[in-house]
């Protein structure tokens, strides 16, 4: 779980546009 959450945060930092959508 923690690993998945960390990866999710990293993805947000990489693609903030996708996060907004």
PDB file of N, CA, C, O and CB in Angstrom:
ATOM      1  N   UNK A   1       0.840  -1.210   0.000  1.00  0.00           N
ATOM      2  CA  UNK A   1       0.000   0.000   0.000  1.00  0.00           C
ATOM      3  C   UNK A   1       0.870   1.253   0.000  1.00  0.00           C
ATOM      4  O   UNK A   1       0.721   2.121  -0.860  1.00  0.00           O
ATOM      5  CB  UNK A   1      -0.948   0.010   1.227  1.00  0.00           C
ATOM      6  N   UNK A   2       1.777   1.339   0.969  1.00  0.00           N
ATOM      7  CA  UNK A   2       2.624   2.538   1.064  1.00  0.00           C
ATOM      8  C   UNK A   2       3.376   2.754  -0.242  1.00  0.00           C
ATOM      9  O   UNK A   2       3.499   3.884  -0.714  1.00  0.00           O
ATOM     10  CB  UNK A   2       3.623   2.416   2.243  1.00  0.00           C
ATOM     11  N   UNK A   3       3.882   1.659  -0.827  1.00  0.00           N
ATOM     12  CA  UNK A   3       4.627   1.777  -2.085  1.00  0.00           C
ATOM     13  C   UNK A   3       3.730   2.343  -3.178  1.00  0.00           C
ATOM     14  O   UNK A   3       4.148   3.199  -3.958  1.00  0.00           O
ATOM     15  CB  UNK A   3       5.195   0.407  -2.516  1.00  0.00           C
ATOM     16  N   UNK A   4       2.498   1.858  -3.227  1.00  0.00           N
ATOM     17  CA  UNK A   4       1.569   2.325  -4.256  1.00  0.00           C
ATOM     18  C   UNK A   4       1.273   3.809  -4.066  1.00  0.00           C
ATOM     19  O   UNK A   4       1.230   4.571  -5.032  1.00  0.00           O
ATOM     20  CB  UNK A   4       0.259   1.508  -4.220  1.00  0.00           C
ATOM     21  N   UNK A   5       1.071   4.211  -2.814  1.00  0.00           N
ATOM     22  CA  UNK A   5       0.772   5.620  -2.528  1.00  0.00           C
ATOM     23  C   UNK A   5       1.947   6.491  -2.944  1.00  0.00           C
ATOM     24  O   UNK A   5       1.759   7.542  -3.556  1.00  0.00           O
ATOM     25  CB  UNK A   5       0.453   5.825  -1.024  1.00  0.00           C
ATOM     26  N   UNK A   6       3.159   6.057  -2.613  1.00  0.00           N
ATOM     27  CA  UNK A   6       4.349   6.845  -2.955  1.00  0.00           C
ATOM     28  C   UNK A   6       4.449   6.983  -4.464  1.00  0.00           C
ATOM     29  O   UNK A   6       4.733   8.065  -4.978  1.00  0.00           O
ATOM     30  CB  UNK A   6       5.637   6.191  -2.383  1.00  0.00           C
ATOM     31  N   UNK A   7       4.214   5.877  -5.178  1.00  0.00           N
ATOM     32  CA  UNK A   7       4.295   5.921  -6.636  1.00  0.00           C
ATOM     33  C   UNK A   7       3.231   6.867  -7.183  1.00  0.00           C
ATOM     34  O   UNK A   7       3.483   7.601  -8.138  1.00  0.00           O
ATOM     35  CB  UNK A   7       4.126   4.505  -7.239  1.00  0.00           C
ATOM     36  N   UNK A   8       2.044   6.850  -6.579  1.00  0.00           N
ATOM     37  CA  UNK A   8       0.953   7.711  -7.033  1.00  0.00           C
ATOM     38  C   UNK A   8       1.354   9.178  -6.899  1.00  0.00           C
ATOM     39  O   UNK A   8       1.103   9.980  -7.798  1.00  0.00           O
ATOM     40  CB  UNK A   8      -0.339   7.428  -6.229  1.00  0.00           C
ATOM     41  N   UNK A   9       1.980   9.524  -5.769  1.00  0.00           N
ATOM     42  CA  UNK A   9       2.420  10.905  -5.546  1.00  0.00           C
ATOM     43  C   UNK A   9       3.462  11.283  -6.584  1.00  0.00           C
ATOM     44  O   UNK A   9       3.450  12.397  -7.107  1.00  0.00           O
ATOM     45  CB  UNK A   9       2.991  11.084  -4.116  1.00  0.00           C
ATOM     46  N   UNK A  10       4.367  10.351  -6.883  1.00  0.00           N
ATOM     47  CA  UNK A  10       5.413  10.623  -7.876  1.00  0.00           C
ATOM     48  C   UNK A  10       4.771  10.885  -9.230  1.00  0.00           C
ATOM     49  O   UNK A  10       5.181  11.791  -9.955  1.00  0.00           O
ATOM     50  CB  UNK A  10       6.418   9.440  -7.970  1.00  0.00           C
ATOM     51  N   UNK A  11       3.768  10.091  -9.566  1.00  0.00           N
ATOM     52  CA  UNK A  11       3.083  10.275 -10.850  1.00  0.00           C
ATOM     53  C   UNK A  11       2.438  11.654 -10.901  1.00  0.00           C
ATOM     54  O   UNK A  11       2.455  12.305 -11.946  1.00  0.00           O
ATOM     55  CB  UNK A  11       2.016   9.173 -11.069  1.00  0.00           C
ATOM     56  N   UNK A  12       1.876  12.101  -9.796  1.00  0.00           N
ATOM     57  CA  UNK A  12       1.250  13.428  -9.754  1.00  0.00           C
ATOM     58  C   UNK A  12       2.289  14.500 -10.049  1.00  0.00           C
ATOM     59  O   UNK A  12       2.020  15.449 -10.786  1.00  0.00           O
ATOM     60  CB  UNK A  12       0.587  13.685  -8.375  1.00  0.00           C
ATOM     61  N   UNK A  13       3.482  14.345  -9.468  1.00  0.00           N
ATOM     62  CA  UNK A  13       4.539  15.332  -9.673  1.00  0.00           C
ATOM     63  C   UNK A  13       4.986  15.323 -11.129  1.00  0.00           C
ATOM     64  O   UNK A  13       5.323  16.366 -11.689  1.00  0.00           O
ATOM     65  CB  UNK A  13       5.737  15.053  -8.740  1.00  0.00           C
ATOM     66  N   UNK A  14       4.987  14.133 -11.744  1.00  0.00           N
ATOM     67  CA  UNK A  14       5.439  14.021 -13.134  1.00  0.00           C
ATOM     68  C   UNK A  14       4.390  14.587 -14.086  1.00  0.00           C
ATOM     69  O   UNK A  14       4.727  15.300 -15.031  1.00  0.00           O
ATOM     70  CB  UNK A  14       5.743  12.552 -13.489  1.00  0.00           C
ATOM     71  N   UNK A  15       3.108  14.266 -13.836  1.00  0.00           N
ATOM     72  CA  UNK A  15       2.047  14.717 -14.738  1.00  0.00           C
ATOM     73  C   UNK A  15       0.947  15.435 -13.963  1.00  0.00           C
ATOM     74  O   UNK A  15      -0.126  14.871 -13.750  1.00  0.00           O
ATOM     75  CB  UNK A  15       1.457  13.527 -15.514  1.00  0.00           C
ATOM     76  N   UNK A  16       1.201  16.672 -13.538  1.00  0.00           N
ATOM     77  CA  UNK A  16       0.204  17.451 -12.796  1.00  0.00           C
ATOM     78  C   UNK A  16      -1.053  17.682 -13.633  1.00  0.00           C
ATOM     79  O   UNK A  16      -2.152  17.793 -13.090  1.00  0.00           O
ATOM     80  CB  UNK A  16       0.798  18.798 -12.359  1.00  0.00           C
ATOM     81  N   UNK A  17      -0.892  17.754 -14.945  1.00  0.00           N
ATOM     82  CA  UNK A  17      -2.043  17.994 -15.823  1.00  0.00           C
ATOM     83  C   UNK A  17      -3.033  16.843 -15.702  1.00  0.00           C
ATOM     84  O   UNK A  17      -4.243  17.060 -15.633  1.00  0.00           O
ATOM     85  CB  UNK A  17      -1.589  18.165 -17.298  1.00  0.00           C
ATOM     86  N   UNK A  18      -2.507  15.604 -15.675  1.00  0.00           N
ATOM     87  CA  UNK A  18      -3.393  14.439 -15.557  1.00  0.00           C
ATOM     88  C   UNK A  18      -4.114  14.484 -14.230  1.00  0.00           C
ATOM     89  O   UNK A  18      -5.279  14.095 -14.140  1.00  0.00           O
ATOM     90  CB  UNK A  18      -2.601  13.117 -15.695  1.00  0.00           C
ATOM     91  N   UNK A  19      -3.432  14.958 -13.192  1.00  0.00           N
ATOM     92  CA  UNK A  19      -4.038  15.016 -11.857  1.00  0.00           C
ATOM     93  C   UNK A  19      -5.211  15.990 -11.877  1.00  0.00           C
ATOM     94  O   UNK A  19      -6.256  15.718 -11.285  1.00  0.00           O
ATOM     95  CB  UNK A  19      -2.989  15.442 -10.784  1.00  0.00           C
ATOM     96  N   UNK A  20      -5.039  17.131 -12.560  1.00  0.00           N
ATOM     97  CA  UNK A  20      -6.103  18.133 -12.619  1.00  0.00           C
ATOM     98  C   UNK A  20      -7.320  17.544 -13.318  1.00  0.00           C
ATOM     99  O   UNK A  20      -8.456  17.735 -12.884  1.00  0.00           O
ATOM    100  CB  UNK A  20      -5.620  19.412 -13.351  1.00  0.00           C
ATOM    101  N   UNK A  21      -7.062  16.822 -14.413  1.00  0.00           N
ATOM    102  CA  UNK A  21      -8.163  16.220 -15.166  1.00  0.00           C
ATOM    103  C   UNK A  21      -8.776  15.098 -14.349  1.00  0.00           C
ATOM    104  O   UNK A  21      -9.723  14.454 -14.798  1.00  0.00           O
ATOM    105  CB  UNK A  21      -7.679  15.692 -16.541  1.00  0.00           C
TER     106      UNK A  21
END
